Amino acid sequence: MISRLSVREVDRLLREHLHTTPSVRCPLGKAAGRVLRQEILADRDLPPFDRCMLDGFAVRAAEAKLGTVFTRTGRVHAGEPSMPLDSSLGSAIEIMTGSSLPTGADAVIPYEWTHSIDDDHVRFEGSETLTAQHGVHPKASDFPQGTVLL
Protein backbone atom coordinates (compact mmCIF):
# COMPACT_ATOMS: atom_id res chain seq x y z
CA MET A 1 0.00 0.00 0.00
CA ILE A 2 1.31 3.44 -0.94
CA SER A 3 1.28 5.99 1.82
CA ARG A 4 0.64 9.60 0.95
CA LEU A 5 2.27 12.59 2.54
CA SER A 6 0.19 15.45 3.84
CA VAL A 7 0.61 18.89 2.31
CA ARG A 8 2.08 20.08 5.60
CA GLU A 9 4.69 17.31 5.52
CA VAL A 10 5.60 18.05 1.88
CA ASP A 11 6.02 21.75 2.74
CA ARG A 12 8.30 20.82 5.65
CA LEU A 13 10.42 18.54 3.48
CA LEU A 14 10.76 21.16 0.76
CA ARG A 15 11.85 23.83 3.23
CA GLU A 16 14.31 21.40 4.78
CA HIS A 17 15.93 20.22 1.53
CA LEU A 18 15.61 23.08 -0.95
CA HIS A 19 17.70 26.16 -0.56
CA THR A 20 16.81 29.48 -2.12
CA THR A 21 19.16 31.30 -4.43
CA PRO A 22 20.49 34.68 -3.35
CA SER A 23 18.26 37.69 -3.82
CA VAL A 24 19.12 40.00 -6.72
CA ARG A 25 17.70 43.28 -7.97
CA CYS A 26 16.63 43.43 -11.57
CA PRO A 27 14.53 45.75 -13.73
CA LEU A 28 10.89 44.77 -14.13
CA GLY A 29 11.42 44.03 -17.82
CA LYS A 30 13.91 41.28 -16.90
CA ALA A 31 11.88 39.80 -14.04
CA ALA A 32 10.02 37.17 -16.09
CA GLY A 33 10.58 33.73 -14.61
CA ARG A 34 11.95 35.07 -11.34
CA VAL A 35 10.41 34.81 -7.87
CA LEU A 36 9.53 37.91 -5.90
CA ARG A 37 11.44 37.82 -2.62
CA GLN A 38 10.21 41.07 -1.14
CA GLU A 39 6.71 42.31 -0.39
CA ILE A 40 5.37 45.16 -2.50
CA LEU A 41 3.23 47.48 -0.37
CA ALA A 42 0.70 50.11 -1.39
CA ASP A 43 2.51 53.42 -0.92
CA ARG A 44 -0.80 55.31 -0.61
CA ASP A 45 -4.49 54.66 -0.16
CA LEU A 46 -6.17 53.37 -3.32
CA PRO A 47 -8.22 55.17 -4.38
CA PRO A 48 -6.53 58.16 -2.72
CA PHE A 49 -9.87 60.01 -2.34
CA ASP A 50 -13.62 59.35 -2.43
CA ARG A 51 -14.00 58.88 -6.20
CA CYS A 52 -17.17 59.35 -8.24
CA MET A 53 -18.11 56.19 -10.10
CA LEU A 54 -20.54 57.79 -12.52
CA ASP A 55 -21.47 61.04 -14.23
CA GLY A 56 -24.15 63.03 -12.44
CA PHE A 57 -24.59 65.42 -9.55
CA ALA A 58 -22.79 65.34 -6.19
CA VAL A 59 -25.32 66.05 -3.43
CA ARG A 60 -26.23 65.29 0.16
CA ALA A 61 -28.29 62.08 -0.10
CA ALA A 62 -30.70 63.13 2.67
CA GLU A 63 -31.90 66.01 0.47
CA ALA A 64 -32.75 63.81 -2.53
CA LYS A 65 -36.48 63.18 -2.35
CA LEU A 66 -38.61 62.54 -5.42
CA GLY A 67 -39.25 65.92 -7.06
CA THR A 68 -36.48 67.83 -5.24
CA VAL A 69 -35.04 70.59 -7.41
CA PHE A 70 -31.28 70.96 -7.10
CA THR A 71 -29.31 74.07 -8.05
CA ARG A 72 -26.07 73.42 -9.91
CA THR A 73 -23.39 75.45 -8.09
CA GLY A 74 -20.40 74.16 -10.03
CA ARG A 75 -18.95 71.52 -12.33
CA VAL A 76 -15.92 69.29 -11.79
CA HIS A 77 -14.31 67.21 -14.53
CA ALA A 78 -12.08 64.22 -13.85
CA GLY A 79 -8.56 65.37 -13.05
CA GLU A 80 -9.65 68.83 -11.91
CA PRO A 81 -9.41 69.91 -8.29
CA SER A 82 -12.70 69.46 -6.50
CA MET A 83 -14.70 72.24 -4.89
CA PRO A 84 -16.78 72.07 -1.72
CA LEU A 85 -20.53 71.62 -2.02
CA ASP A 86 -22.36 74.82 -1.10
CA SER A 87 -23.98 74.49 2.34
CA SER A 88 -27.39 75.77 1.22
CA LEU A 89 -30.19 73.22 0.78
CA GLY A 90 -30.57 71.76 -2.68
CA SER A 91 -27.03 72.48 -3.87
CA ALA A 92 -25.44 70.15 -6.41
CA ILE A 93 -22.14 69.99 -8.25
CA GLU A 94 -22.12 68.40 -11.66
CA ILE A 95 -19.51 65.69 -11.48
CA MET A 96 -17.78 63.36 -13.91
CA THR A 97 -16.67 59.75 -13.49
CA GLY A 98 -13.28 59.59 -11.79
CA SER A 99 -13.61 62.98 -10.10
CA SER A 100 -12.98 63.50 -6.43
CA LEU A 101 -16.25 63.70 -4.48
CA PRO A 102 -16.71 67.30 -3.32
CA THR A 103 -16.41 67.97 0.40
CA GLY A 104 -19.89 68.14 1.90
CA ALA A 105 -21.42 65.73 -0.64
CA ASP A 106 -22.00 62.08 0.22
CA ALA A 107 -23.63 60.66 -2.92
CA VAL A 108 -23.89 61.02 -6.69
CA ILE A 109 -27.23 61.21 -8.49
CA PRO A 110 -26.80 59.68 -11.95
CA TYR A 111 -27.92 61.86 -14.86
CA GLU A 112 -30.54 59.23 -15.67
CA TRP A 113 -32.34 59.97 -12.39
CA THR A 114 -32.70 63.69 -13.13
CA HIS A 115 -34.63 65.99 -15.43
CA SER A 116 -32.97 69.21 -16.56
CA ILE A 117 -35.19 72.24 -15.90
CA ASP A 118 -32.72 74.85 -17.20
CA ASP A 119 -28.94 75.40 -17.25
CA ASP A 120 -28.73 75.66 -13.46
CA HIS A 121 -31.54 73.44 -12.11
CA VAL A 122 -32.29 69.71 -12.21
CA ARG A 123 -35.14 67.77 -10.63
CA PHE A 124 -34.55 64.44 -8.90
CA GLU A 125 -36.81 61.86 -10.54
CA GLY A 126 -35.14 58.67 -9.41
CA SER A 127 -37.30 55.62 -8.85
CA GLU A 128 -34.88 54.44 -6.17
CA THR A 129 -34.03 56.06 -2.84
CA LEU A 130 -30.66 57.79 -2.95
CA THR A 131 -28.47 56.57 -0.10
CA ALA A 132 -25.19 57.95 1.20
CA GLN A 133 -22.23 56.58 -0.78
CA HIS A 134 -24.36 55.88 -3.87
CA GLY A 135 -22.07 56.23 -6.88
CA VAL A 136 -19.00 56.69 -4.66
CA HIS A 137 -15.90 54.49 -4.58
CA PRO A 138 -14.67 55.22 -1.02
CA LYS A 139 -11.11 56.28 -0.27
CA ALA A 140 -8.81 53.32 0.50
CA SER A 141 -11.56 50.79 -0.28
CA ASP A 142 -9.32 48.91 -2.73
CA PHE A 143 -6.09 49.01 -0.73
CA PRO A 144 -5.26 51.10 2.33
CA GLN A 145 -1.69 52.41 2.48
CA GLY A 146 0.67 49.67 3.65
CA THR A 147 -1.40 46.77 2.27
CA VAL A 148 0.65 43.96 0.77
CA LEU A 149 -0.04 44.04 -2.97
CA LEU A 150 2.45 41.36 -4.10
N, C-alpha and C positions, 0 to 999 in steps of 0.2 A: 504494500500500500504506500502511495506517495504522500508524504506529509507536505502541507503548504505552510509557508511562512506568512505571518500577519504583516500588514503594511507597516506597522510600527517596528517590527523586527527588521524588515527590509531597510527601512530608513536608518535604523541604528547601524546595520552592517555597512551601508553605503558611507555614512559619516565616518565610520571606523576605518574603512579601507581605501576610500578615495580621498585624494588630497587636491585641494584647489590650486590653480595656477596663480601666480602673483597678479595683483591688480595693476592695470595700466590705464592711462588716460588716452583716449583717442577721439578724433572728431566724429560727430554723429554720422557723417557720410561713410565712415569706415567701421561702424559699429555692427553691421550685419553679421550675424552668426556668433556674436559675443554675448556674454552674460552680464547683466547689470549687477554690480557689486555694492552699489551705494543707493540709498533711498533718494528719490526725487520728491521734494516737498513743494506744495503750493506756496509761492512767495507772497501771495495776496489772496484776499477773499475772491471767490469766483461765483457769481458775478461780483464786481467790486462795488456795486450800488444796486438799489431796487430798480430793476429794469422793466420797461414796458414791453409786453409780449404782443401787443397788437396796436394798430392805428385806432385813434379815437380821441376821447377827452378824459383828462386826469381830473378827478373830482373827489369829494368826500362821499363815500358810499352811503352814509346815513341820510344824505340830502337827496338821493336819487329815488324818488317815488314816481310812479306812472304819471306822466303829464308835467313833471317839473321842467321849468324852462331854465336853462343854464346860460350864463353870459360868458362868452369867450373873452378871457383877459390876456391871452398870449398864445404863442405857438412855439413849440420846441421840436426841431428836427433831430434825428439821430446824429450824435457826434457834437451837437451844440451844448453849451452849458445850460443846465436847467435853470428855471426861475421858480420862486416860491408861489404857491397858489394863494391868490388874494383871500383874505380872511372873511370877506363878506359872503353871505349866503348865496348859493347858486352860482358861484364862480367855477370856471372850467378852463383848463389849458389844453389846447389841441396838441396832441402828442403823437409821435411816430414810433413805430416798432424799433426797439433797441435804445430808445431814449431813456435817460435817467428820470425816474418818477419825481415830479416836483415835490418839494417839501410842503407838507400840509395836505397833500392828496394821499389817498390810501387805496384807490381803485381806478380802473380805466373802463369807461363806457365805450364799447365798440361802435364805430360809425353806424353799423347796421341796426343799432338799438336807438338811433336818434333820427329826428326829422329837423332839417335846417329851416329855420324861420326867416332869417336874414343873415348877413355877413357876420354878425356878432352874437346870434342867439340860436340855440338848438333845444329841442324838446326831447326829453327822455320818453321813449315809447317801447322800452324793452318788455318782453313778455316774461322775463325772469327777474327775480329780485337781485339787485346788485349788492354783492357782499364785499367787505374789506378784502383786499388782496386780489380781487378779480382782475385778470389781465396783467398781473404783476409777478415777475420772477424775482423772489426776494434775494437780497444781498446775502452772499455766502451760502446759498442753498445748494449749489453744486459742490463746492469745496471750500471750507473755511481755511484761512491762512494756516499753514503748518500741516495740513492733511497730506498723508503719503499718497502721491499720485502713481508712482512706479517703484 
